[in-house]
Amino acid sequence: MLKSVILAGIPEIAPWNASIPFDSRNFRDIGNTSTLSFNYNVEQRRLQNYRSAAGGTYASADRVTEATGTLDPRDFSPENMALAMWGNSTAVAGGAVTNEAHKCYLGGFVMTARMIDTTVAVVVKKGATTVDEDDYLVERAGIRFKETVSTSGLLDGDAITIDYTASSVVDIEALVTTAPLVSVRLIGEDAVSGEPVTARFHKVKLGLASDVSLIGDDFGTLSLSMTMEEDATVVGTGISKYFKIQQLGAPA
C-alpha cells in the first residue's frame, strides 16, 4: 500500500541493558522533540571495466560503515541536560546557609553558591559589622552592591560573609561520564492518515549536544547525534540488530 506521511510522536529513552528485553526497559519521555531521524554512511567500491574503451563499472560492492541519527529534544529538563552533556543531575534541598565567604565588589555582583530564596531576609557582614541592607540588592543568584554604600568602613575588595536561605535546586554537572548507551523508542502517528507508527532503536550511543544556546532569540535545542551499535541481544532470522519501524498494514 502506497503512503505519504508526516510523522510526529513521543520519543522515549532508557538506559541500554543487555539483561533486560527492550520493551521491559524503564523508558522516560524526553518531552517535545523536533527531530528523530536516521541516516547511513556507505563505503562504495567500484571496479572499472577495463575490457571496453567506453569504460563503465565492471563490478561494485557497497557496505554500510555506520548507521547514525539525530535526536533534537527541545525540553531543557535536568534529565535531558545531563544526558546531553554526558553528566548527572542531583536534587539539592534548600535550607539555611551561614557565613558564606565572599569579596565585596562595589558596583558589582556577588554570586552565591546556591540560589537565594528572596522571600527570606539576607544578612551581609564585614567581620562583626552588619552591612546596611540599602547598600545591596538581593537577586536569586546573589547580591548586587551599589557603587556608593553607607556602611562605615566597607571598601571595595573587603572580605564579607552572607547568611541566606537557599532554594531547592537541581545541580547539573557536565562532562563527568562517558557517552551514554541508551535504547530509543518512538510512539508516533501519521498526521496524514492518523494511523500509529512506532520505532525501536535497540542500542544507541549518544553524542554530546552541539551548539547549545544559553542566550538567544529562539527556543533552545539539545541536538544529539546517535550512533547505532549492533545489539547482540536481539536474535532471530530476518530481525534487525539495529532498529525496527512498525506501521499498520494488511497481512501479506
N, C-alpha and C positions, 0 to 999 in steps of 0.2 A: 504494500500500500504506500503510495507516494504521500509525503507530508512536507508542509512548510511550517517552521516552528519559530516561536520567540519564547525562550525559556527564562524562567525565574524560579526562585526557591530559597530554601533554608539550608545553608551548609553547616555541617557539624564536624567536630574534631574530637578524636580520642587518642590517648597515648597508644602507640603500637605495642602489642603484647603477643608474643608467639604462643603463649599458653592459653589465650582466650580467643574463641572464634570471633570473627569480625562483628557479627550482629549482636554479640553479647558484651562488647566493649562499652565503656562508660563515655558515651558521646556527649559533647557540650555544644549548644547552639552558640555560634560566634557572632550572631546578630546580622545586621544589614550588610550585605556583601555585593559589591558592584561587578566583580569578575570571578568566575571559576572556569578556567579554560585549560586545555591541554595541547601539547604540540610534540613533534618528534625531530630529532636530529638524525639524518640518514647519511651514511657513508656510501658513496656511489663509486663503483669500479667499472671501468669500461675498457674493453679490448678492441682496438681499432681493427677494421677489416683491411688487412694488407693484400688481400687477393684481388682487389679491384682498384683501379686508378680513381674511381669515383669516391673511394673511402667509405665511411659509414661505420657502424658498430657491428662487430663480429659476435661478441658475447657481452653480457652485462651481469652484474651482481650488486644488489642493494642490500644494505644491512643497517638496521636501526642501532645507533650507538647510544642513544639516550632518549628516554621519554620524560618530558618536562611539563610544567604547567604554571599557571599564575593564580594566586588567590588574593583578592583585594578586600579585606574587611574594612568597613567604614565606621565601626563602633570601637572607640578607644577605651574599652573596658580594661581594668587592671590585668585580667587574664589574657586578653588579646595582646596588650602591650608587652607583657612579659614573654609571651610566645614569640612575638615578632622581633624582640631584642635579645633572644637567647638568654633570658633572665629568669627572675622569680618575683612573685608578689607576696607581701606579708602584711596582714592587717595589724595595725598598731593602735591599741586602745588609748583614748585620751586620758588626761589627768593633770595633776599639779606638777609644774616644773619650777624649781627654785634655784637661784644663784647660777643661772646660765651665763657663762663668761663671754663678754664681747668687748669691742672697742667702740667708743663714741666717735662718730664722724659727723660733725656739724654740717647740716645741709645734705646729708647722705642717708642711705637706707641701711639698716642693720637687719639682716635676715636671721630669724631664729631657727633653731634646729628642727622645731616642729611647727605646724600651723597653729595660729593662735585662735582660741575661742574669744572673739571680740565682745561677747556679752558679759565677760568677767573682767574685772579690773586688772590692769597690768602695772607692776611696780618696778621702776628702774632705779638703781642705786649706784653711786660712786663711793665706794667704801661704805661708811656708815651714813652718808648723806643721801636722802631720797631726792631724786631728780623731779623737779616740778612737772606735773603731767601736761602742762601747757607747752612744754618745750619739745614735745614729740607727738606724732600721730600714730595711732595703733592701726595696723592693717593685718590681714590674715597671715601674711608671710613674714611679718616682723614689724619694726617700728621705724618711722622716718623722722629724723631730727630736723628741727628748724635751723636755719642758718644763724639766727641770733637767739640765745637762750637766756633765761633769767636766773637759773640755778647758779648760786655763787661758787666759783672755783671750777666749774665744768668746762674743760677745754677740749679742743679737737684732738683725738687720739687717746683720750683717757680710758683707762680700764673701767668697765661697768659690769653690773650683773642685772639680769632680767628675771623677774618672777612672773609667771603667767600660767594660764590653764590651756593645755594643749587639746586640740580637737582630735577626734579619732580619724586616722588616715590609713591609706594603703601605700606602703613603700614598694616601688618597682625598681629593682636593681638590674642593670643591663650588663650583658656580656659576662655572665658568671657560669653559664653552662655551654655545652656543645650543641650543634644543630639538632633540634628535636626530631625524633621519628614518630610519626603520627599516622593514623588512619583518617581518611576524609570521606564523608558521605553527603549526598545531596538529596533532600526531599523536595522535589521540584514539580513544576507543572508547566504545560504549554499554554501560553496566552492565546494562541490561535484556536486550539481545539478544546482547551480546558482539561485535557487529559493529564494524568500524573506521569512524571518521569523521575526515575531515581538513578543515582550513580554511586558506585563504591570504588574508592581508590585505596587499595589494600595497604600499601606500605610506602609512605611518603616522607622524604627528608625535606624540612623547610629551611629556606634560606633566610638571611636577615632582611628585615624591612628596609626598603630603599627610598631615599628622598622623602623622609617623613618630615612634614612641615609643622613646627610648633607655633609659628606665626605665619599667617597667610590670609588671603581673601576668600578662600573656598573651603568647603568641608574637607577634613583630613582623610587620608587613606593610608592604611598599613599594607603596602604592596609586598607580597611574599612570593618568592619563586618556589616551585615544587619540583623535586626530582623523584621520580617513581623508581623504587627499587623492586627487584623480584622478591615476592613473598613466598618463601618455600613452604609455608603452612597451608597454602592453597593447593589442593590436589584434585586431580580428575582429568579425564580426557576432554580436550577441547575447551578447557577452562583457563581463562587468563590469570596469570600470577601478578598482573599489574592493576587493571581496573575493569569494571563492568558497568554498562549502562543498560537500564531496563525501561521499556515503554510498553504500552498496551498494544496488543495485536492479536489477530486470529491465529489459531494453530495452523501449522503448515499441513 
